[in-house]
Amino acid sequence: MSFTNAIALTGGIATGKSSVCSLLSMYGFQIIDADKVAHQMLSLHVGKVEKIFGSKYIDNGQVNRKKLGSLIFANATERLKLEALLHPLIKEQIEKEAAFCENKNVPYIVDIPLFFENRNYTVDEVVLVYCDQEKQLKRLIEREGLSQIEAQNRINSQMNIDDKKPLASFVIDNTKDLRHLQSEVERFVEYIRKKYKDLRV
């Protein structure tokens, strides 16, 4: 399908993508969240996950995401197995939601953490939520309660955030406080307004 009005939002783990999406939703932007879709797919395909990885990753009929995360972020081979299962399912659902958004003929946000890593979506406009790796590591440890090694493994599983900057059409800086982030989001919204002259946000 064609993602004519889509804006891909990406970054790295714990760079603040969710915070940016929350702010953008307050402006009225429709948000399609690939992580939420991934969680839905895990819930819908528990049997397939159990068949691939074993019953120790299933608790009370649901995938234990923390336990599975510890496996896949420490082992690239296992991570590829999960991606082979989930990515086609995620893409199918995102395309369904995007088709609904396209009918409105206004820009909408598709939050895709691994946009540059996988290149699964033909979206021209890409906004990157950026923070330096030191802050990224600190935020991830605090947010998830991970050890430094576990957190670093998760960051290392993605493309270096600094390598993503020149690939994006717009960069939102999230290295400071919330007030600064709000001003950065406002700067991005103004950028989109100029591209869509009739947009009311």
ChimeraX attribute file (.defattr): number of C-alpha atoms within 10 A of each C-alpha:
attribute: neighborCount
match mode: 1-to-1
recipient: residues
	/A:1	9
	/A:2	12
	/A:3	20
	/A:4	17
	/A:5	20
	/A:6	24
	/A:7	21
	/A:8	24
	/A:9	29
	/A:10	25
	/A:11	30
	/A:12	27
	/A:13	21
	/A:14	24
	/A:15	25
	/A:16	21
	/A:17	22
	/A:18	14
	/A:19	16
	/A:20	20
	/A:21	21
	/A:22	12
	/A:23	16
	/A:24	21
	/A:25	15
	/A:26	10
	/A:27	14
	/A:28	11
	/A:29	17
	/A:30	18
	/A:31	21
	/A:32	23
	/A:33	17
	/A:34	19
	/A:35	13
	/A:36	12
	/A:37	17
	/A:38	17
	/A:39	15
	/A:40	14
	/A:41	17
	/A:42	22
	/A:43	14
	/A:44	13
	/A:45	16
	/A:46	17
	/A:47	16
	/A:48	13
	/A:49	22
	/A:50	16
	/A:51	9
	/A:52	12
	/A:53	15
	/A:54	11
	/A:55	14
	/A:56	11
	/A:57	19
	/A:58	18
	/A:59	10
	/A:60	6
	/A:61	12
	/A:62	16
	/A:63	22
	/A:64	15
	/A:65	14
	/A:66	10
	/A:67	12
	/A:68	18
	/A:69	15
	/A:70	15
	/A:71	16
	/A:72	19
	/A:73	20
	/A:74	17
	/A:75	13
	/A:76	12
	/A:77	12
	/A:78	16
	/A:79	16
	/A:80	12
	/A:81	14
	/A:82	18
	/A:83	14
	/A:84	11
	/A:85	16
	/A:86	18
	/A:87	16
	/A:88	12
	/A:89	17
	/A:90	20
	/A:91	16
	/A:92	11
	/A:93	18
	/A:94	18
	/A:95	16
	/A:96	11
	/A:97	14
	/A:98	23
	/A:99	15
	/A:100	10
	/A:101	20
	/A:102	16
	/A:103	9
	/A:104	10
	/A:105	12
	/A:106	16
	/A:107	21
	/A:108	24
	/A:109	23
	/A:110	25
	/A:111	24
	/A:112	23
	/A:113	21
	/A:114	17
	/A:115	21
	/A:116	18
	/A:117	12
	/A:118	10
	/A:119	9
	/A:120	13
	/A:121	17
	/A:122	13
	/A:123	16
	/A:124	14
	/A:125	17
	/A:126	23
	/A:127	21
	/A:128	26
	/A:129	30
	/A:130	23
	/A:131	21
	/A:132	15
	/A:133	19
	/A:134	9
	/A:135	15
	/A:136	22
	/A:137	23
	/A:138	14
	/A:139	17
	/A:140	21
	/A:141	18
	/A:142	12
	/A:143	10
	/A:144	12
	/A:145	11
	/A:146	15
	/A:147	12
	/A:148	12
	/A:149	12
	/A:150	19
	/A:151	23
	/A:152	19
	/A:153	16
	/A:154	19
	/A:155	20
	/A:156	15
	/A:157	17
	/A:158	16
	/A:159	15
	/A:160	15
	/A:161	21
	/A:162	14
	/A:163	10
	/A:164	19
	/A:165	17
	/A:166	10
	/A:167	13
	/A:168	19
	/A:169	13
	/A:170	17
	/A:171	21
	/A:172	24
	/A:173	18
	/A:174	24
	/A:175	18
	/A:176	10
	/A:177	8
	/A:178	12
	/A:179	9
	/A:180	13
	/A:181	20
	/A:182	17
	/A:183	13
	/A:184	18
	/A:185	22
	/A:186	16
	/A:187	14
	/A:188	16
	/A:189	16
	/A:190	13
	/A:191	12
	/A:192	16
	/A:193	15
	/A:194	10
	/A:195	11
	/A:196	13
	/A:197	8
	/A:198	9
	/A:199	12
	/A:200	9
	/A:201	13
